[in-house]
């Protein structure tokens, strides 16, 4: 929001609109789990680790592709500069 220079009022409104349903959903899920929260936690832990693994892999793929793209762009710029100097 800072880089996009979003107005503070709009940022606060969007943040509240996003947070309220999320927090309400977590509260409802916690109330529904009740005393069985340990069983739910035991079930969700592998899911959370799997999700983390997917995020890390996707991040690594993004960085690798971006790295390759930037290197190719710089190589092209170097070739253009060398051609201009000749």
N, C-alpha and C positions, 0 to 999 in steps of 0.2 A: 504494500500500500504506500510505503514511503517513496519507493523508486517511481511508482506511477503517479505520485503526488495526489493521491486520493484525499478528498476533503475529510477531515476528522469526523464530522457528523455522519457521513455516509459509511465510513469505516466502522464506527460504533454501531450503527443500525445493522449493517450486514453481520457484524460479529455477534450481536445479540440474537439476531434471527437464526444464525447458525448454531449458536451455543445452547439456546433454550431447548430446542427439540432434542439435541444430543444428550444433554444432561437429564432431561425428562425421561428419555428412553433408557438411559443407564439406571436411573432411579427405579423405574418400573421393572426392569430386568432384575435388579437387586432385590426388590420386594418379592418378585415372583420366585426367585431362587430361595429366598428365606433361609431356613436352616440347612438347606442342601447346597449352599454356596461352595463348600469344599469339593463336592462332586462335580459341580459345574466348572470350577477352577481347574480341577484335574483333567477334565475333558478339553477345556479351551487352551491349556498350556501348549500342547503340541501344535494346535492350530496357529497360535501366536508365533511360535518358532518357525513354522512353515511360512507364514506371511512375512516374517522378518527376512527369511532366506530369499523369498521371491523379490522383495524390495531391494535387497543387497545385490542380487544377480541383475535385476533390471537397471539398477544404478551403475553397475560395472559395465554393462553393455552400452548404456548411454555414454559413459565417459570414454570407453574405447572407440565408439563410433565418432564421437565428437573429436577426440584426439586425432584420429585418422583424417577426418575432414579438414581440420585446421592444418595439419601437416601438409596435406595435398595443396591447400590454398597457399600456404607459404612457399611451397616448392614452385608453384605457378608464378607467384610474384617474383621469386628469385630468378626464374627463367626470363621473365619479362624484363627485369632490371638488367640481367646480363645481356640480353638481346639489344637493349637500348644503349648499352655502353660500347658495343662493338661497332 
